[in-house]
């Protein structure tokens, strides 16, 4: 059986199933997604703002916080190669070094502090798209990334509101970013990123 990530019989899934093994012992995909959504939303509501530096360890911490009640492997990089349709994500053995490159690039840009909104939109779209190609976790990458980038955007001195963009808009934008076409993500972040805040988080 091939699951939604094209893995075949995935060790993360129950035998002869594409449902991920979970701590709630749910064997129905729809019920699992509902539990995921509800529990991760509760966890996300409890997040505080973190100052820089932002790194893979923080991304893993966010993922673990969101999914520790659902998956035993919450916060751990995946160990299998995955793809969605024709989109191949980073191979498992390259997740850590490739993710670290992206974080080093953002750090060298001072986490985009002091940039205009137009510059921030462009920079965030590229960093977000590149990290999505890494897809470090077996499941829950989008939710985890949005929390991370919310932190980065607020630290850079701007408000952000994900509710201004429908979930379905992310998929084609992320697919285009695989081939370094960031225009879809730029359109998303143009809508999501709002007015300047009083002061970046790192200056508080």
N, C-alpha and C positions, 0 to 999 in steps of 0.2 A: 504493500500500500504506500502510495506517495502522499505525504502530508502537504499542507499549504505552502511550506517552504521548500518543497521538492527534495526532501531528504531521504525518502524511501522509508524503510522501517527504522525510525529514529529512536535511539536509546532514551531520549527524553520523553517518549510517548509510551502509553500502555500498549502491550503486544496487540498486533493486528488492528491498530487504531491510530488516528491522527490527533487524539486528545492527549495533551501533555500530562504526565504524571504530576499529581498535586497533593498537597497536604490535606486537602478537604475531601479527597477520594471521590471527586466528581468525574464521571465517565461520559458526560454529555457535553459537547463543545459549547452549545448555547448557554447552558447553565454555568459552565466554567468562565466564559467571557463575562457573564453578568456578575459573578462573584469577584472576578478580577477587577472589573470596573468599579464596583461598590467599595471594595476594600482599598484599592489604590487611591480612590478619591478621598477617602477618610484619611489615609496616610499623607496624601499631598497637602491637605488642609492644615497639617501640623508643621509644615516646613518653615524654618526661619531663614533669613537671608544670611548667606555666607560671604565673607570678603574673599578677594583673591589671595593666593593663586587657586585657579580651578584646574583640576587634573583628572586623570582616569580614576584615581582613588575616590574622589568625590562623586564621580559618575556612578561608580560601583556602590557607594554608600546610598545614593539616591535610589538606585534600583533595588537594593536590599530593603530599604525602608518601605518602598512601595509594595513589594511582592513577598516579603519574608513570611507572611501568613499563608501564602499560596504555594510557593515553590521552594523546595529544599535548596536549589541552586541560585536563589536570589542573590544578586550582587556579584556573581561569578561569571567571567567571560565564557562564552559557549565553547564547546569542544568539538562541534561538528560544523561542516561547511553547509551553508544554506543559500537559497536563492528564492526570489519571488518572480514567477513567470520567467522572463528572459533576463532579469536583473540578478547578476551574481554579486554577492556580498564578499567582503574581505575573507580570505581563508583564515581558519581558526588560529593557525600558528603565527599569523601576522597581525592579529588584533592589537596586541599590546604595543609593539613598536610603531604601527601606523597611527594608532590613536595618540600616542605620545608626540608624534610629529605635529599633529593638529594642535594639541595643547601648547606645544612650544611656540608654534607660529602665533597663536593668540597672545601668549605671554610676551613675545617680542614686540607685539603691537600694543603693549600696555593694556590689554583687555579692552581695547577700543575706547578708552576714556579720552575725553577731549575731542572726539570726532563729531561732526555734524550728523543730523539724522540721515541724510542721504548717504554719507560715507558708512554709517553704521549699518544701514539696510544692506548695502553691497557686501560689507565684510562679514556680517552675521549670516547672510544667505550662503556665502561660499563655505564658511566654517561649518554651518549646520549641514549642508549638503554633503560635504566631505566626511563628516563624522557619521552621517546616516549610512554611507557606503560601508563603513567599518561594521555597523550593526553588531556591537559587541556581545549582546545578550540573545539568548534563544528566543525570548519573547519580551515584550514590554519596552522596546527601544524608543518608540515615539514618545511615550509618556515621560520616560526618563530624560530624554534629550530636551523636551520642552521645559522641564523644571530647571535643568542646568542652564539653558540659554535664557530663561527668565532671570536667573541670578546674574548672568553676564550682562544682559541688557540693562537691568536696573543699576548694576554697578557702574555701567558706562554713563548713567545719568538720564535714562529715559524710562517712561512707563511702558508697559506691554500688556496686551489683552488678547489672549488666544481665542476668546469667544467671537471675535470679529471675523474669523475665518472658519468655514465649514470643514469638517474632518476630511471629506472626500477631496478637497483641494490639495491636500498634502501629497497624495499618492503620485499624480502625474508630475508634480513639481520635483519630488524626490527622484523619480525615474529620470527626468531630464538632467538632474544634477550629476548623475552617474557619468555622463559624457561632458561634464563641466559646462552645461547650459544651466545657469543659475537664475534665469529670468523669471521662472515660475515661483521660485522661493523669494526672489526679490519682491515680487508682487504681493506675496503673502506677508512678508515682514514690513512692507510699506504700509499695509493695513494694520498689522498687529502693534507695531512700535508707535507709541503716542508722543505726547509732549515731553519736553525736558523736565526732569525733577529738580528739586532745589540743590541737591549736591549728590555726587556719586557715593556709593556705599563705602568705597575705599577711603574717602575723605572724612567719614564720620568718626 
